[in-house]
Amino acid sequence: MIKRIKSGGVYEEKIGYCRAVVAGDWIHVAGTVAAGPDVPEAVQDQCASALSIIEDALEKAGASMAEVVRVTYYLPRAADFEACWPLLSSTFGANPPAATMIECNLIDPKYKIEIEVTAYTGS
């Protein structure tokens, strides 16, 4: 079974992807940035926005952040990552996933963090 979940993000139609794809017991959530007409300036606020979008996609897939087994963080400036740690710890602390942080360019310079997760809902 494959189920595709769209969030209505501006890049989904332009690039041709879904916010999340459910494939059996696995949920793959695409790289997610802050959304809305006014993207916040602070990396922590962008991180919170991206996590909210991810949480919504997981809920639509029948899962929660507790089922996230893998997370990848992409930041143009690695030095910005530490500011997100308290939020990430409160989000994943009880159920910590395997994690990687990569310093790289993002699709638009206004974005300071992109987050991608994989969740597992099987037994």
N, CA, C and O atoms as a GROMACS GRO file, in nm:
protein
  492
    1MET      N    1   0.083  -0.118   0.000
    1MET     CA    2   0.000   0.000   0.000
    1MET      C    3   0.088   0.125   0.000
    1MET      O    4   0.182   0.137   0.079
    2ILE      N    5   0.056   0.216  -0.088
    2ILE     CA    6   0.124   0.345  -0.092
    2ILE      C    7   0.018   0.454  -0.086
    2ILE      O    8  -0.078   0.454  -0.162
    3LYS      N    9   0.039   0.547   0.005
    3LYS     CA   10  -0.052   0.661   0.022
    3LYS      C   11   0.032   0.787   0.014
    3LYS      O   12   0.136   0.797   0.080
    4ARG      N   13  -0.010   0.883  -0.066
    4ARG     CA   14   0.062   1.008  -0.081
    4ARG      C   15  -0.014   1.119  -0.010
    4ARG      O   16  -0.135   1.134  -0.026
    5ILE      N   17   0.059   1.197   0.069
    5ILE     CA   18   0.000   1.304   0.148
    5ILE      C   19   0.059   1.437   0.103
    5ILE      O   20   0.180   1.457   0.107
    6LYS      N   21  -0.029   1.527   0.061
    6LYS     CA   22   0.015   1.661   0.019
    6LYS      C   23  -0.017   1.761   0.129
    6LYS      O   24  -0.113   1.744   0.205
    7SER      N   25   0.064   1.866   0.137
    7SER     CA   26   0.039   1.970   0.236
    7SER      C   27   0.000   2.102   0.170
    7SER      O   28  -0.039   2.197   0.238
    8GLY      N   29   0.010   2.107   0.039
    8GLY     CA   30  -0.022   2.231  -0.032
    8GLY      C   31   0.094   2.328  -0.039
    8GLY      O   32   0.076   2.444  -0.079
    9GLY      N   33   0.212   2.283  -0.001
    9GLY     CA   34   0.331   2.368  -0.007
    9GLY      C   35   0.359   2.414  -0.149
    9GLY      O   36   0.332   2.343  -0.245
   10VAL      N   37   0.414   2.534  -0.161
   10VAL     CA   38   0.437   2.596  -0.291
   10VAL      C   39   0.528   2.512  -0.381
   10VAL      O   40   0.509   2.511  -0.503
   11TYR      N   41   0.623   2.442  -0.324
   11TYR     CA   42   0.718   2.368  -0.406
   11TYR      C   43   0.667   2.229  -0.447
   11TYR      O   44   0.722   2.169  -0.540
   12GLU      N   45   0.564   2.178  -0.381
   12GLU     CA   46   0.514   2.045  -0.414
   12GLU      C   47   0.473   2.035  -0.561
   12GLU      O   48   0.512   1.942  -0.631
   13GLU      N   49   0.394   2.131  -0.607
   13GLU     CA   50   0.349   2.130  -0.746
   13GLU      C   51   0.461   2.169  -0.843
   13GLU      O   52   0.474   2.111  -0.951
   14LYS      N   53   0.541   2.268  -0.803
   14LYS     CA   54   0.649   2.315  -0.891
   14LYS      C   55   0.752   2.205  -0.918
   14LYS      O   56   0.799   2.189  -1.031
   15ILE      N   57   0.785   2.130  -0.814
   15ILE     CA   58   0.891   2.030  -0.827
   15ILE      C   59   0.834   1.891  -0.856
   15ILE      O   60   0.898   1.811  -0.923
   16GLY      N   61   0.715   1.863  -0.805
   16GLY     CA   62   0.652   1.733  -0.828
   16GLY      C   63   0.684   1.633  -0.718
   16GLY      O   64   0.746   1.530  -0.744
   17TYR      N   65   0.643   1.664  -0.596
   17TYR     CA   66   0.663   1.570  -0.486
   17TYR      C   67   0.549   1.586  -0.386
   17TYR      O   68   0.470   1.679  -0.394
   18CYS      N   69   0.542   1.493  -0.290
   18CYS     CA   70   0.444   1.497  -0.182
   18CYS      C   71   0.514   1.528  -0.051
   18CYS      O   72   0.632   1.499  -0.034
   19ARG      N   73   0.441   1.585   0.042
   19ARG     CA   74   0.495   1.611   0.175
   19ARG      C   75   0.536   1.480   0.241
   19ARG      O   76   0.640   1.473   0.307
   20ALA      N   77   0.453   1.377   0.223
   20ALA     CA   78   0.485   1.248   0.284
   20ALA      C   79   0.432   1.135   0.197
   20ALA      O   80   0.335   1.151   0.124
   21VAL      N   81   0.500   1.021   0.207
   21VAL     CA   82   0.455   0.901   0.139
   21VAL      C   83   0.453   0.788   0.243
   21VAL      O   84   0.553   0.762   0.310
   22VAL      N   85   0.338   0.724   0.253
   22VAL     CA   86   0.325   0.608   0.340
   22VAL      C   87   0.344   0.486   0.250
   22VAL      O   88   0.274   0.468   0.151
   23ALA      N   89   0.440   0.403   0.287
   23ALA     CA   90   0.469   0.279   0.213
   23ALA      C   91   0.470   0.165   0.315
   23ALA      O   92   0.571   0.138   0.379
   24GLY      N   93   0.355   0.100   0.328
   24GLY     CA   94   0.344  -0.006   0.429
   24GLY      C   95   0.354   0.056   0.569
   24GLY      O   96   0.279   0.146   0.604
   25ASP      N   97   0.448   0.005   0.648
   25ASP     CA   98   0.469   0.053   0.785
   25ASP      C   99   0.561   0.174   0.793
   25ASP      O  100   0.587   0.225   0.902
   26TRP      N  101   0.610   0.221   0.679
   26TRP     CA  102   0.706   0.331   0.676
   26TRP      C  103   0.639   0.460   0.628
   26TRP      O  104   0.556   0.458   0.538
   27ILE      N  105   0.678   0.572   0.691
   27ILE     CA  106   0.632   0.703   0.648
   27ILE      C  107   0.756   0.788   0.621
   27ILE      O  108   0.839   0.809   0.709
   28HIS      N  109   0.765   0.834   0.499
   28HIS     CA  110   0.879   0.917   0.457
   28HIS      C  111   0.828   1.060   0.439
   28HIS      O  112   0.746   1.086   0.351
   29VAL      N  113   0.878   1.152   0.522
   29VAL     CA  114   0.836   1.291   0.512
   29VAL      C  115   0.948   1.370   0.443
   29VAL      O  116   1.063   1.368   0.486
   30ALA      N  117   0.911   1.437   0.337
   30ALA     CA  118   1.006   1.514   0.257
   30ALA      C  119   1.069   1.626   0.339
   30ALA      O  120   1.016   1.666   0.443
   31GLY      N  121   1.182   1.674   0.291
   31GLY     CA  122   1.246   1.789   0.354
   31GLY      C  123   1.145   1.902   0.368
   31GLY      O  124   1.076   1.937   0.272
   32THR      N  125   1.136   1.958   0.487
   32THR     CA  126   1.032   2.055   0.520
   32THR      C  127   1.094   2.182   0.576
   32THR      O  128   1.177   2.178   0.667
   33VAL      N  129   1.051   2.294   0.522
   33VAL     CA  130   1.096   2.426   0.570
   33VAL      C  131   0.977   2.499   0.630
   33VAL      O  132   0.863   2.451   0.622
   34ALA      N  133   1.001   2.614   0.691
   34ALA     CA  134   0.895   2.697   0.745
   34ALA      C  135   0.800   2.736   0.633
   34ALA      O  136   0.841   2.753   0.518
   35ALA      N  137   0.672   2.749   0.667
   35ALA     CA  138   0.573   2.783   0.565
   35ALA      C  139   0.500   2.911   0.601
   35ALA      O  140   0.510   2.962   0.713
   36GLY      N  141   0.428   2.962   0.504
   36GLY     CA  142   0.348   3.080   0.526
   36GLY      C  143   0.400   3.197   0.446
   36GLY      O  144   0.511   3.194   0.394
   37PRO      N  145   0.319   3.301   0.437
   37PRO     CA  146   0.358   3.417   0.358
   37PRO      C  147   0.475   3.494   0.420
   37PRO      O  148   0.553   3.558   0.349
   38ASP      N  149   0.486   3.488   0.552
   38ASP     CA  150   0.594   3.558   0.621
   38ASP      C  151   0.679   3.456   0.695
   38ASP      O  152   0.651   3.423   0.810
   39VAL      N  153   0.783   3.408   0.630
   39VAL     CA  154   0.873   3.312   0.693
   39VAL      C  155   0.947   3.384   0.805
   39VAL      O  156   1.007   3.490   0.782
   40PRO      N  157   0.943   3.329   0.927
   40PRO     CA  158   1.011   3.396   1.038
   40PRO      C  159   1.162   3.406   1.015
   40PRO      O  160   1.220   3.324   0.944
   41GLU      N  161   1.223   3.506   1.076
   41GLU     CA  162   1.366   3.528   1.060
   41GLU      C  163   1.449   3.432   1.145
   41GLU      O  164   1.549   3.378   1.099
   42ALA      N  165   1.407   3.410   1.268
   42ALA     CA  166   1.485   3.330   1.363
   42ALA      C  167   1.483   3.182   1.326
   42ALA      O  168   1.378   3.126   1.295
   43VAL      N  169   1.599   3.119   1.331
   43VAL     CA  170   1.609   2.977   1.298
   43VAL      C  171   1.522   2.892   1.389
   43VAL      O  172   1.465   2.793   1.344
   44GLN      N  173   1.509   2.929   1.517
   44GLN     CA  174   1.425   2.852   1.608
   44GLN      C  175   1.279   2.857   1.565
   44GLN      O  176   1.209   2.756   1.574
   45ASP      N  177   1.234   2.972   1.519
   45ASP     CA  178   1.096   2.985   1.473
   45ASP      C  179   1.073   2.907   1.344
   45ASP      O  180   0.968   2.846   1.326
   46GLN      N  181   1.172   2.908   1.254
   46GLN     CA  182   1.162   2.828   1.132
   46GLN      C  183   1.159   2.679   1.167
   46GLN      O  184   1.085   2.602   1.107
   47CYS      N  185   1.240   2.639   1.264
   47CYS     CA  186   1.244   2.500   1.308
   47CYS      C  187   1.107   2.459   1.363
   47CYS      O  188   1.056   2.352   1.330
   48ALA      N  189   1.047   2.544   1.446
   48ALA     CA  190   0.915   2.514   1.503
   48ALA      C  191   0.809   2.501   1.394
   48ALA      O  192   0.724   2.412   1.400
   49SER      N  193   0.814   2.589   1.294
   49SER     CA  194   0.719   2.583   1.183
   49SER      C  195   0.735   2.453   1.104
   49SER      O  196   0.636   2.387   1.072
   50ALA      N  197   0.859   2.417   1.073
   50ALA     CA  198   0.883   2.293   0.998
   50ALA      C  199   0.836   2.172   1.078
   50ALA      O  200   0.775   2.082   1.021
   51LEU      N  201   0.864   2.169   1.207
   51LEU     CA  202   0.820   2.056   1.291
   51LEU      C  203   0.668   2.046   1.295
   51LEU      O  204   0.613   1.936   1.296
   52SER      N  205   0.599   2.159   1.298
   52SER     CA  206   0.453   2.159   1.297
   52SER      C  207   0.398   2.100   1.167
   52SER      O  208   0.302   2.022   1.170
   53ILE      N  209   0.457   2.134   1.055
   53ILE     CA  210   0.415   2.080   0.926
   53ILE      C  211   0.442   1.929   0.921
   53ILE      O  212   0.358   1.853   0.873
   54ILE      N  213   0.556   1.888   0.972
   54ILE     CA  214   0.590   1.745   0.977
   54ILE      C  215   0.492   1.671   1.066
   54ILE      O  216   0.443   1.564   1.030
   55GLU      N  217   0.463   1.728   1.182
   55GLU     CA  218   0.369   1.664   1.275
   55GLU      C  219   0.232   1.646   1.210
   55GLU      O  220   0.169   1.542   1.227
   56ASP      N  221   0.186   1.747   1.136
   56ASP     CA  222   0.058   1.739   1.066
   56ASP      C  223   0.060   1.628   0.962
   56ASP      O  224  -0.036   1.552   0.950
   57ALA      N  225   0.168   1.618   0.886
   57ALA     CA  226   0.179   1.512   0.784
   57ALA      C  227   0.178   1.374   0.850
   57ALA      O  228   0.112   1.282   0.801
   58LEU      N  229   0.250   1.360   0.961
   58LEU     CA  230   0.251   1.232   1.032
   58LEU      C  231   0.112   1.196   1.084
   58LEU      O  232   0.071   1.080   1.077
   59GLU      N  233   0.040   1.294   1.137
   59GLU     CA  234  -0.096   1.270   1.186
   59GLU      C  235  -0.185   1.223   1.072
   59GLU      O  236  -0.264   1.131   1.090
   60LYS      N  237  -0.175   1.286   0.955
   60LYS     CA  238  -0.254   1.244   0.839
   60LYS      C  239  -0.219   1.102   0.796
   60LYS      O  240  -0.301   1.033   0.735
   61ALA      N  241  -0.098   1.060   0.829
   61ALA     CA  242  -0.053   0.924   0.795
   61ALA      C  243  -0.084   0.824   0.906
   61ALA      O  244  -0.056   0.705   0.893
   62GLY      N  245  -0.143   0.873   1.016
   62GLY     CA  246  -0.177   0.785   1.127
   62GLY      C  247  -0.063   0.761   1.224
   62GLY      O  248  -0.058   0.657   1.289
   63ALA      N  249   0.029   0.855   1.234
   63ALA     CA  250   0.146   0.839   1.321
   63ALA      C  251   0.168   0.967   1.400
   63ALA      O  252   0.090   1.062   1.392
   64SER      N  253   0.276   0.968   1.477
   64SER     CA  254   0.312   1.085   1.556
   64SER      C  255   0.464   1.098   1.557
   64SER      O  256   0.535   1.015   1.501
   65MET      N  257   0.512   1.202   1.620
   65MET     CA  258   0.657   1.222   1.632
   65MET      C  259   0.722   1.107   1.709
   65MET      O  260   0.841   1.082   1.692
   66ALA      N  261   0.646   1.037   1.791
   66ALA     CA  262   0.701   0.925   1.869
   66ALA      C  263   0.747   0.810   1.779
   66ALA      O  264   0.829   0.729   1.820
   67GLU      N  265   0.694   0.803   1.657
   67GLU     CA  266   0.732   0.695   1.565
   67GLU      C  267   0.848   0.733   1.472
   67GLU      O  268   0.890   0.652   1.390
   68VAL      N  269   0.899   0.854   1.485
   68VAL     CA  270   1.011   0.896   1.401
   68VAL      C  271   1.136   0.818   1.442
   68VAL      O  272   1.177   0.818   1.559
   69VAL      N  273   1.196   0.751   1.342
   69VAL     CA  274   1.317   0.671   1.369
   69VAL      C  275   1.442   0.733   1.307
   69VAL      O  276   1.554   0.693   1.340
   70ARG      N  277   1.424   0.829   1.220
   70ARG     CA  278   1.537   0.892   1.151
   70ARG      C  279   1.502   1.036   1.122
   70ARG      O  280   1.391   1.064   1.077
   71VAL      N  281   1.595   1.127   1.147
   71VAL     CA  282   1.575   1.268   1.115
   71VAL      C  283   1.705   1.323   1.057
   71VAL      O  284   1.814   1.291   1.104
   72THR      N  285   1.689   1.406   0.954
   72THR     CA  286   1.804   1.474   0.895
   72THR      C  287   1.775   1.623   0.895
   72THR      O  288   1.669   1.667   0.851
   73TYR      N  289   1.871   1.699   0.946
   73TYR     CA  290   1.861   1.844   0.950
   73TYR      C  291   1.956   1.901   0.847
   73TYR      O  292   2.072   1.860   0.838
   74TYR      N  293   1.908   1.996   0.768
   74TYR     CA  294   1.989   2.064   0.668
   74TYR      C  295   1.991   2.212   0.704
   74TYR      O  296   1.886   2.275   0.718
   75LEU      N  297   2.109   2.268   0.720
   75LEU     CA  298   2.122   2.409   0.754
   75LEU      C  299   2.231   2.474   0.669
   75LEU      O  300   2.337   2.415   0.649
   76PRO      N  301   2.207   2.594   0.618
   76PRO     CA  302   2.311   2.665   0.545
   76PRO      C  303   2.428   2.705   0.636
   76PRO      O  304   2.542   2.718   0.591
   77ARG      N  305   2.399   2.724   0.766
   77ARG     CA  306   2.504   2.760   0.862
   77ARG      C  307   2.497   2.662   0.980
   77ARG      O  308   2.404   2.668   1.060
   78ALA      N  309   2.593   2.575   0.989
   78ALA     CA  310   2.597   2.478   1.098
   78ALA      C  311   2.591   2.547   1.235
   78ALA      O  312   2.538   2.490   1.330
   79ALA      N  313   2.646   2.667   1.244
   79ALA     CA  314   2.647   2.740   1.371
   79ALA      C  315   2.506   2.772   1.421
   79ALA      O  316   2.487   2.796   1.540
   80ASP      N  317   2.406   2.774   1.333
   80ASP     CA  318   2.268   2.802   1.373
   80ASP      C  319   2.201   2.682   1.441
   80ASP      O  320   2.098   2.698   1.508
   81PHE      N  321   2.258   2.564   1.424
   81PHE     CA  322   2.191   2.443   1.471
   81PHE      C  323   2.171   2.440   1.622
   81PHE      O  324   2.066   2.399   1.670
   82GLU      N  325   2.270   2.484   1.697
   82GLU     CA  326   2.261   2.476   1.842
   82GLU      C  327   2.140   2.551   1.898
   82GLU      O  328   2.085   2.511   2.000
   83ALA      N  329   2.099   2.657   1.834
   83ALA     CA  330   1.983   2.734   1.879
   83ALA      C  331   1.854   2.651   1.873
   83ALA      O  332   1.757   2.681   1.943
   84CYS      N  333   1.853   2.547   1.791
   84CYS     CA  334   1.735   2.461   1.775
   84CYS      C  335   1.734   2.344   1.874
   84CYS      O  336   1.630   2.280   1.892
   85TRP      N  337   1.845   2.316   1.937
   85TRP     CA  338   1.856   2.198   2.022
   85TRP      C  339   1.748   2.189   2.130
   85TRP      O  340   1.691   2.081   2.148
   86PRO      N  341   1.715   2.296   2.204
   86PRO     CA  342   1.611   2.282   2.306
   86PRO      C  343   1.476   2.239   2.248
   86PRO      O  344   1.407   2.156   2.307
   87LEU      N  345   1.439   2.295   2.134
   87LEU     CA  346   1.313   2.258   2.070
   87LEU      C  347   1.317   2.113   2.022
   87LEU      O  348   1.220   2.038   2.039
   88LEU      N  349   1.427   2.074   1.961
   88LEU     CA  350   1.440   1.936   1.912
   88LEU      C  351   1.440   1.837   2.028
   88LEU      O  352   1.380   1.730   2.018
   89SER      N  353   1.507   1.872   2.136
   89SER     CA  354   1.510   1.785   2.253
   89SER      C  355   1.370   1.768   2.312
   89SER      O  356   1.333   1.658   2.353
   90SER      N  357   1.292   1.876   2.317
   90SER     CA  358   1.157   1.864   2.371
   90SER      C  359   1.065   1.789   2.276
   90SER      O  360   0.969   1.725   2.320
   91THR      N  361   1.092   1.794   2.147
   91THR     CA  362   1.011   1.723   2.048
   91THR      C  363   1.042   1.574   2.046
   91THR      O  364   0.951   1.491   2.044
   92PHE      N  365   1.171   1.539   2.045
   92PHE     CA  366   1.212   1.400   2.027
   92PHE      C  367   1.272   1.336   2.151
   92PHE      O  368   1.299   1.216   2.150
   93GLY      N  369   1.295   1.412   2.258
   93GLY     CA  370   1.369   1.364   2.374
   93GLY      C  371   1.325   1.231   2.431
   93GLY      O  372   1.410   1.148   2.466
   94ALA      N  373   1.194   1.208   2.442
   94ALA     CA  374   1.144   1.082   2.499
   94ALA      C  375   1.159   0.965   2.401
   94ALA      O  376   1.163   0.850   2.443
   95ASN      N  377   1.167   0.996   2.273
   95ASN     CA  378   1.177   0.893   2.167
   95ASN      C  379   1.282   0.937   2.066
   95ASN      O  380   1.248   0.966   1.951
   96PRO      N  381   1.409   0.942   2.104
   96PRO     CA  382   1.510   0.998   2.016
   96PRO      C  383   1.536   0.914   1.890
   96PRO      O  384   1.562   0.794   1.900
   97PRO      N  385   1.527   0.976   1.773
   97PRO     CA  386   1.559   0.906   1.648
   97PRO      C  387   1.709   0.913   1.619
   97PRO      O  388   1.782   0.990   1.682
   98ALA      N  389   1.753   0.833   1.526
   98ALA     CA  390   1.887   0.850   1.471
   98ALA      C  391   1.886   0.983   1.396
   98ALA      O  392   1.786   1.017   1.332
   99ALA      N  393   1.995   1.060   1.405
   99ALA     CA  394   1.993   1.194   1.349
   99ALA      C  395   2.124   1.229   1.280
   99ALA      O  396   2.232   1.181   1.316
  100THR      N  397   2.110   1.315   1.178
  100THR     CA  398   2.224   1.369   1.106
  100THR      C  399   2.198   1.515   1.079
  100THR      O  400   2.084   1.554   1.051
  101MET      N  401   2.303   1.598   1.086
  101MET     CA  402   2.294   1.739   1.050
  101MET      C  403   2.392   1.762   0.937
  101MET      O  404   2.509   1.723   0.945
  102ILE      N  405   2.343   1.825   0.830
  102ILE     CA  406   2.425   1.852   0.712
  102ILE      C  407   2.423   2.003   0.686
  102ILE      O  408   2.317   2.066   0.685
  103GLU      N  409   2.540   2.059   0.664
  103GLU     CA  410   2.550   2.200   0.626
  103GLU      C  411   2.547   2.207   0.473
  103GLU      O  412   2.631   2.147   0.406
  104CYS      N  413   2.450   2.282   0.420
  104CYS     CA  414   2.435   2.291   0.275
  104CYS      C  415   2.347   2.410   0.239
  104CYS      O  416   2.285   2.471   0.326
  105ASN      N  417   2.343   2.444   0.112
  105ASN     CA  418   2.252   2.547   0.065
  105ASN      C  419   2.111   2.491   0.059
  105ASN      O  420   2.092   2.371   0.036
  106LEU      N  421   2.012   2.578   0.080
  106LEU     CA  422   1.872   2.539   0.068
  106LEU      C  423   1.813   2.606  -0.055
  106LEU      O  424   1.879   2.687  -0.119
  107ILE      N  425   1.689   2.573  -0.089
  107ILE     CA  426   1.628   2.617  -0.213
  107ILE      C  427   1.612   2.769  -0.221
  107ILE      O  428   1.609   2.825  -0.331
  108ASP      N  429   1.601   2.835  -0.106
  108ASP     CA  430   1.586   2.981  -0.102
  108ASP      C  431   1.668   3.033   0.017
  108ASP      O  432   1.662   2.975   0.125
  109PRO      N  433   1.743   3.140  -0.002
  109PRO     CA  434   1.829   3.190   0.106
  109PRO      C  435   1.754   3.231   0.233
  109PRO      O  436   1.816   3.241   0.339
  110LYS      N  437   1.622   3.255   0.225
  110LYS     CA  438   1.547   3.294   0.345
  110LYS      C  439   1.532   3.178   0.444
  110LYS      O  440   1.503   3.200   0.561
  111TYR      N  441   1.551   3.055   0.395
  111TYR     CA  442   1.536   2.939   0.483
  111TYR      C  443   1.665   2.912   0.558
  111TYR      O  444   1.774   2.915   0.501
  112LYS      N  445   1.650   2.884   0.688
  112LYS     CA  446   1.766   2.859   0.772
  112LYS      C  447   1.775   2.714   0.819
  112LYS      O  448   1.877   2.673   0.873
  113ILE      N  449   1.666   2.637   0.800
  113ILE     CA  450   1.668   2.496   0.837
  113ILE      C  451   1.563   2.421   0.755
  113ILE      O  452   1.454   2.472   0.729
  114GLU      N  453   1.598   2.300   0.717
  114GLU     CA  454   1.506   2.208   0.651
  114GLU      C  455   1.518   2.076   0.727
  114GLU      O  456   1.627   2.033   0.764
  115ILE      N  457   1.403   2.012   0.750
  115ILE     CA  458   1.401   1.889   0.830
  115ILE      C  459   1.329   1.780   0.752
  115ILE      O  460   1.223   1.802   0.694
  116GLU      N  461   1.390   1.662   0.752
  116GLU     CA  462   1.334   1.544   0.684
  116GLU      C  463   1.328   1.431   0.786
  116GLU      O  464   1.423   1.410   0.861
  117VAL      N  465   1.215   1.357   0.788
  117VAL     CA  466   1.204   1.247   0.884
  117VAL      C  467   1.152   1.121   0.817
  117VAL      O  468   1.088   1.125   0.712
  118THR      N  469   1.182   1.009   0.883
  118THR     CA  470   1.126   0.879   0.847
  118THR      C  471   1.067   0.821   0.974
  118THR      O  472   1.130   0.822   1.080
  119ALA      N  473   0.946   0.770   0.963
  119ALA     CA  474   0.879   0.710   1.078
  119ALA      C  475   0.843   0.565   1.046
  119ALA      O  476   0.826   0.528   0.930
  120TYR      N  477   0.834   0.485   1.152
  120TYR     CA  478   0.798   0.342   1.138
  120TYR      C  479   0.681   0.314   1.231
  120TYR      O  480   0.687   0.342   1.350
  121THR      N  481   0.574   0.257   1.174
  121THR     CA  482   0.454   0.230   1.253
  121THR      C  483   0.429   0.081   1.278
  121THR      O  484   0.330   0.044   1.340
  122GLY      N  485   0.519  -0.004   1.229
  122GLY     CA  486   0.501  -0.148   1.247
  122GLY      C  487   0.537  -0.191   1.388
  122GLY      O  488   0.579  -0.112   1.472
  123SER      N  489   0.519  -0.321   1.410
  123SER     CA  490   0.549  -0.371   1.545
  123SER      C  491   0.691  -0.420   1.556
  123SER      O  492   0.732  -0.465   1.663
   0.00000   0.00000   0.00000
